[in-house]
Amino acid sequence: METYAKALLIAIPFFIGLVLLEILYGYFIKNQMHKPMDTISSLSSGLTNIIKDSLGLAVIIISYPFLLKHLALFNIESTLTVYIIGFIAIDFAGYWNHRLSHKVNFFWNQHVIHHSSEEFNLACALRQSVSNILGYFPLLLIPAAIMGVPENVINIIAPIHLFAQFWYHTKHIGKMGWLEYIIVTPSQHRVHHAINPEYIDKNLGQIFCIWDRMFGTFQEELKEVPPVYGILKPAKTWNPILINFQHIWRLMQDAWRTSSWKAKFLIWFMPTGWRPEDVKEKYPVQVINDVYNFDKYETEATKAFIWYSIFQLLSCTGLMLFMFYSFGNLSFNELLIYGAMVFIGIYGYSTLMDRKNYAVWLELIRSFAALGFIYYTGDWFGLKSVSYIGFILVIIYFFITVLGAIYFSYFEKKQLSQIAV
């Protein structure tokens, strides 16, 4: 995990830099694909995901080394051939994992965050799950285990395979000629993120589009059908942690409320969106029926508030980067506490972005808790010895959060209500 954390010190600034580049490109060509609050929410989701993954917070049903030990029929050396075989095996497994996430109620919860943005840009690629706590992916790598692909090869290829899915989340690149028949392209992935009836649940491939063509899930982007993005049951929040668990919460409520014992069991394994009839009638949920005529989620955001939200995003990113920098020097309990503080920070400022009345209390509690921790320990997880200025900046950050939470929850909101009147 420490190696993964160190790699993220390079990867995170790289991906954020590409997002900024896309924003600048859209600005200069006067065709902006980003909306500030949506992009902040997307990047915040990425932070929660990589913290969760770096801490290894998942229950592994079965490990790849176990499968390799008991199923391998061949003994392949780590040559270029085995890396190619491993990459294809991971991509094949990724297709079926992706298809499972789109087709089964329970597994949709771990993927819904990725589709929750009503925009399509590089930032939405970073909307990754923190609810995928059931580690079953190695089961889909049985073909790789049978062929004897070494564990170290899988460990090297897996992050490369994941990072290679970033670039095609853009509307700035059109169709790519003959490459459309080999790899997943931006055009194909725009189809995948769309909620148009013609497009939904199509193009599930991750790197190679051959799987979609083989198994009947391929759909070309049509000129006469412009993609509309989001999810059919809109998230209606900027809070990435809430989005991660909205679907599973609805399933739990439906399982509790239905009078059918059969439905209580089947609801988890039924097609995505299925609900028991008695619950569906009594407890309706908003669903988009006309994808060309619905209101995208918006909240009141002045320029000052947008910049404050950006400040919070950058500050939490900085805190997280120091956590990865210090990964090897902190105990697991310290890493859990640190990760929880960043998580709560993201929950707090994204709730403030939703303009929820209770957001101010979340921000005040987490700021005073952090300041209390600093007072009690006399440090911020060893930052003082690395950079005393950085230590002072962390203290200033939490004081600014206190002031910002109060100002934007009360004073600015009062000013806006007076203007509205």
C-alpha positions in Angstrom: 0.0 0.0 0.0 2.9 2.4 0.7 4.1 1.9 -2.9 0.6 2.7 -4.1 0.5 5.8 -1.9 3.8 7.1 -3.3 2.6 6.5 -6.9 -0.4 8.7 -6.1 1.8 11.6 -5.2 2.7 11.7 -8.9 -0.6 10.5 -10.4 -3.0 12.9 -8.5 -1.3 16.2 -9.7 -1.0 14.7 -13.2 -4.8 14.0 -13.4 -5.8 17.3 -11.9 -3.4 19.0 -14.3 -5.2 17.3 -17.3 -8.6 18.4 -15.9 -7.3 22.0 -15.7 -6.0 21.8 -19.2 -9.4 20.7 -20.4 -11.0 23.6 -18.6 -8.6 26.0 -20.1 -9.1 24.5 -23.6 -12.9 24.8 -23.2 -12.5 28.4 -22.1 -10.3 29.5 -25.0 -12.4 27.8 -27.7 -15.6 29.1 -26.0 -17.0 25.6 -25.5 -16.8 24.9 -21.8 -17.7 21.4 -20.7 -17.2 22.0 -17.0 -19.5 23.5 -14.4 -17.7 24.6 -11.2 -19.8 22.8 -8.6 -20.1 19.6 -10.6 -16.3 19.5 -11.3 -15.5 20.1 -7.6 -17.9 17.3 -6.7 -16.2 15.0 -9.2 -12.7 15.7 -8.0 -13.8 15.4 -4.4 -15.2 11.9 -5.2 -11.8 11.0 -6.6 -10.2 12.0 -3.3 -12.5 9.8 -1.2 -11.8 6.8 -3.5 -8.1 6.9 -3.4 -8.0 7.4 0.3 -10.3 4.3 0.8 -8.2 2.3 -1.7 -4.9 3.3 -0.2 -6.1 2.1 3.2 -7.2 -1.2 1.8 -10.7 -0.9 3.3 -12.4 -3.9 1.6 -13.4 -7.4 2.4 -11.7 -9.7 0.0 -13.8 -12.8 -0.8 -10.9 -14.6 -2.4 -7.5 -13.4 -3.4 -5.8 -13.7 -6.8 -2.7 -15.5 -5.3 -5.0 -18.2 -3.9 -6.6 -18.7 -7.3 -3.2 -18.8 -8.9 -1.9 -21.4 -6.5 -4.8 -23.8 -7.0 -5.8 -23.2 -10.7 -2.6 -22.5 -12.6 -2.1 -25.0 -15.4 1.0 -23.2 -16.9 4.1 -21.5 -15.4 4.7 -18.4 -17.5 7.7 -16.2 -17.0 7.4 -12.4 -16.7 8.0 -11.7 -20.4 6.3 -9.3 -22.7 3.9 -12.1 -23.8 2.7 -12.6 -20.2 2.1 -8.9 -19.8 0.0 -8.8 -23.0 -2.0 -11.9 -21.8 -2.4 -10.3 -18.4 -3.7 -7.0 -19.9 -6.2 -8.8 -22.1 -7.3 -11.0 -19.1 -7.9 -7.9 -16.9 -9.8 -6.1 -19.7 -12.0 -9.2 -20.2 -12.6 -9.4 -16.4 -13.3 -5.6 -16.4 -15.9 -5.9 -19.1 -17.9 -8.5 -17.1 -17.4 -6.7 -13.8 -18.7 -3.5 -15.5 -21.7 -5.4 -17.0 -22.5 -6.9 -13.7 -22.5 -3.4 -12.1 -25.0 -2.2 -14.7 -27.3 -5.2 -14.6 -27.7 -6.2 -10.9 -29.3 -4.0 -8.3 -26.7 -4.7 -5.5 -23.7 -4.2 -7.7 -25.1 -1.0 -9.3 -24.4 0.8 -5.9 -20.7 0.5 -6.4 -20.8 2.1 -9.9 -23.6 4.7 -9.7 -21.2 7.4 -8.5 -19.3 7.2 -11.8 -22.5 7.9 -13.7 -23.9 10.5 -11.3 -22.5 13.6 -13.0 -24.9 15.3 -15.4 -21.9 16.6 -17.4 -19.3 14.6 -19.3 -15.7 15.6 -19.0 -12.3 14.4 -17.6 -13.3 15.3 -14.1 -16.3 12.8 -14.1 -13.8 10.0 -14.8 -12.6 10.6 -11.3 -16.0 9.8 -9.8 -15.0 6.5 -8.3 -16.6 4.4 -5.6 -16.0 4.1 -1.9 -18.8 1.7 -1.6 -17.0 -1.2 -3.4 -16.1 -2.8 -0.1 -16.7 -6.4 -1.3 -13.6 -7.5 -3.1 -14.8 -10.1 -5.7 -12.9 -9.0 -8.8 -10.3 -11.8 -8.5 -13.0 -14.3 -9.2 -13.3 -12.7 -12.7 -9.6 -13.3 -13.2 -9.9 -17.1 -13.1 -8.8 -17.2 -16.8 -5.6 -15.4 -15.9 -5.0 -17.7 -13.0 -5.5 -20.8 -15.1 -3.0 -19.4 -17.6 -0.5 -18.8 -14.8 -0.2 -15.0 -15.1 2.0 -14.1 -12.1 0.6 -12.0 -9.2 3.3 -9.3 -9.7 2.3 -8.9 -13.4 -1.4 -8.4 -12.3 -0.3 -5.9 -9.7 1.7 -3.8 -12.3 -1.0 -4.0 -15.0 -4.1 -3.3 -12.9 -3.3 0.4 -12.1 -2.1 1.0 -15.7 -5.4 -0.5 -17.0 -7.4 1.8 -14.6 -5.4 5.0 -15.5 -5.8 4.2 -19.2 -9.6 4.7 -18.8 -9.2 8.3 -18.0 -8.6 10.0 -21.3 -11.8 9.1 -23.1 -14.1 11.0 -20.7 -14.2 14.1 -23.0 -16.5 15.7 -25.5 -13.6 17.5 -27.2 -12.6 14.5 -29.3 -14.8 13.2 -32.1 -14.8 9.8 -33.8 -11.4 8.3 -34.4 -11.7 6.3 -37.6 -10.3 2.8 -37.6 -9.5 2.9 -33.9 -13.3 2.8 -33.3 -13.1 -0.9 -34.2 -10.3 -1.7 -31.7 -10.3 0.4 -28.5 -12.9 2.3 -26.4 -12.9 5.9 -27.7 -14.5 9.1 -26.4 -17.4 8.7 -28.8 -18.1 5.2 -27.6 -17.8 6.2 -23.9 -20.1 9.2 -24.4 -22.7 6.6 -25.4 -22.0 4.6 -22.3 -22.6 7.6 -20.0 -25.8 8.6 -21.7 -29.3 7.9 -20.4 -31.0 8.1 -23.8 -33.1 4.9 -24.3 -30.9 4.1 -27.4 -27.7 4.3 -25.4 -28.3 3.1 -21.9 -26.2 0.1 -20.6 -24.2 0.0 -23.8 -20.4 0.1 -24.5 -19.3 -1.6 -21.3 -15.8 -2.2 -22.5 -12.9 -0.5 -20.7 -10.0 -0.6 -23.1 -10.9 -2.9 -26.0 -14.3 -2.5 -27.6 -14.2 -6.0 -29.0 -16.0 -7.4 -26.0 -19.1 -5.2 -26.7 -19.1 -6.3 -30.3 -18.8 -9.9 -29.3 -21.5 -9.9 -26.6 -24.0 -7.6 -28.1 -23.6 -4.5 -26.0 -22.1 -2.2 -28.6 -23.8 1.0 -29.8 -22.4 3.7 -32.1 -22.8 7.4 -31.2 -25.6 8.7 -33.5 -25.6 12.2 -34.9 -29.4 12.4 -34.6 -29.3 11.3 -30.9 -27.1 13.7 -28.8 -26.1 12.0 -25.5 -27.8 13.2 -22.3 -25.8 12.4 -19.2 -26.5 11.4 -15.6 -28.6 8.7 -14.0 -32.3 8.0 -14.3 -32.8 8.5 -10.6 -30.9 11.8 -10.2 -28.5 12.1 -7.2 -29.6 15.7 -6.4 -26.5 16.4 -4.3 -22.9 17.4 -4.7 -21.9 15.2 -1.8 -19.9 12.3 -3.3 -20.2 10.2 -0.1 -24.0 10.5 -0.1 -24.1 9.5 -3.8 -22.1 6.4 -3.0 -24.8 5.0 -0.7 -28.1 6.4 -2.1 -28.9 3.4 -4.1 -28.1 0.8 -1.4 -30.1 2.9 1.1 -33.2 2.7 -1.2 -32.7 -1.1 -1.6 -32.6 -1.5 2.2 -35.7 0.6 2.6 -37.6 -1.3 -0.1 -36.5 -4.7 1.4 -37.8 -3.5 4.8 -41.0 -2.1 3.5 -42.2 -4.8 1.1 -44.6 -7.4 2.6 -43.2 -10.1 0.3 -40.5 -12.3 1.8 -39.5 -13.4 -1.7 -39.0 -9.8 -2.8 -36.9 -9.1 0.4 -34.4 -11.6 -0.9 -34.7 -11.1 -4.7 -34.4 -7.3 -4.7 -30.6 -7.5 -4.3 -30.1 -9.7 -7.3 -32.8 -8.4 -9.7 -32.0 -6.1 -12.7 -30.9 -2.6 -11.8 -33.9 -0.4 -10.9 -36.3 -3.3 -10.1 -38.5 -2.6 -7.1 -41.3 -4.7 -5.4 -44.7 -3.8 -6.7 -46.2 -3.0 -3.3 -43.4 -0.6 -2.5 -43.2 1.0 -5.9 -46.8 2.2 -5.6 -46.7 3.3 -2.0 -43.2 4.9 -2.0 -42.5 6.4 -5.5 -39.0 7.5 -6.4 -38.3 10.3 -8.9 -37.3 8.8 -12.3 -36.4 10.8 -15.4 -38.9 9.7 -18.1 -38.1 12.4 -20.7 -34.3 12.7 -20.9 -34.6 15.8 -23.1 -36.7 17.7 -20.6 -35.5 17.7 -17.0 -33.8 20.2 -14.7 -30.2 19.5 -14.0 -29.2 19.8 -10.3 -28.1 23.3 -9.4 -27.5 25.1 -6.1 -27.1 28.8 -5.5 -23.4 29.6 -5.9 -21.9 33.1 -6.0 -18.4 33.6 -7.3 -17.1 34.0 -3.7 -18.7 30.6 -2.8 -17.3 28.9 -5.9 -13.8 30.1 -5.0 -14.3 29.0 -1.4 -15.3 25.5 -2.5 -12.2 25.4 -4.8 -10.2 26.4 -1.8 -11.7 23.6 0.3 -11.0 21.1 -2.5 -7.4 22.2 -2.9 -6.8 22.2 0.9 -8.2 18.6 1.3 -6.1 17.6 -1.7 -3.0 19.1 0.0 -3.8 17.3 3.3 -4.3 14.0 1.5 -1.0 14.4 -0.4 0.9 14.9 2.9 -0.8 11.7 4.2 0.6 9.8 1.2 4.0 11.4 1.7 4.0 10.3 5.3 2.4 6.9 4.6 5.3 4.8 5.8 5.8 6.8 9.0 2.3 6.6 10.3 0.7 3.6 12.0 -2.5 2.1 10.5 -4.6 3.7 13.3 -3.0 7.1 12.5 -3.8 6.6 8.8 -7.4 5.7 9.7 -7.7 8.9 11.8 -6.1 11.0 9.1 -8.2 9.5 6.3 -11.4 10.0 8.4 -10.6 13.7 8.9 -10.2 14.2 5.2 -13.4 12.2 4.5 -15.3 14.3 7.0 -13.8 17.4 5.5 -15.1 16.4 2.0 -18.5 15.5 3.5 -18.6 18.9 5.2 -17.8 21.3 2.4 -19.8 19.3 -0.2 -22.8 19.5 2.2 -22.2 23.2 2.4 -22.2 23.2 -1.5 -25.7 21.6 -1.3 -26.7 24.6 0.9 -27.9 22.3 3.7 -28.6 24.1 7.0 -26.8 21.5 9.0 -23.5 21.9 7.0 -22.3 24.7 9.3 -22.4 22.3 12.3 -20.4 19.6 10.4 -17.8 22.2 9.5 -17.6 23.6 12.9 -17.3 20.2 14.6 -14.6 18.9 12.3 -12.6 22.1 12.5 -12.6 22.3 16.3 -11.9 18.6 16.5 -8.9 19.0 14.2 -7.7 22.1 16.1 -8.2 20.1 19.4 -6.1 17.3 17.9 -3.3 19.7 17.0 -3.4 21.2 20.5 -3.4 17.8 22.2 -0.6 16.3 20.1 1.3 19.5 19.3 1.6 18.5 15.7 -0.3 17.5 12.6 0.9 13.9 12.0 4.5 14.9 11.9 4.1 17.9 9.6 5.9 20.3 12.0 9.2 18.5 11.5 8.8 18.5 7.7 7.6 22.0 7.3 6.8 24.4 10.1 5.2 26.8 7.6 3.0 23.9 6.4 2.0 23.2 10.0 1.0 26.8 10.5 -1.0 26.8 7.3 -3.0 23.7 8.4 -4.0 25.6 11.6 -4.9 28.7 9.5 -7.0 26.4 7.2 -9.2 25.1 10.0 -9.7 28.6 11.3 -10.7 29.8 7.8 -13.1 26.8 7.6 -14.8 28.0 10.8 -15.2 31.5 9.5 -16.3 30.3 6.0 -18.9 27.9 7.3 -20.5 30.7 9.4 -20.3 33.3 6.7 -21.7 31.2 3.8 -24.3 29.6 6.0 -25.7 32.7 7.6 -24.4 36.1 6.3 -24.2 35.3 2.6 -27.4 33.3 2.6 -29.2 36.3 4.3 -27.8 38.7 1.7 -29.0 36.4 -1.1 -32.5 36.1 0.4 -32.7 39.9 0.7 -31.7 40.3 -3.0 -34.3 37.7 -4.0 -37.0 39.7 -2.3 
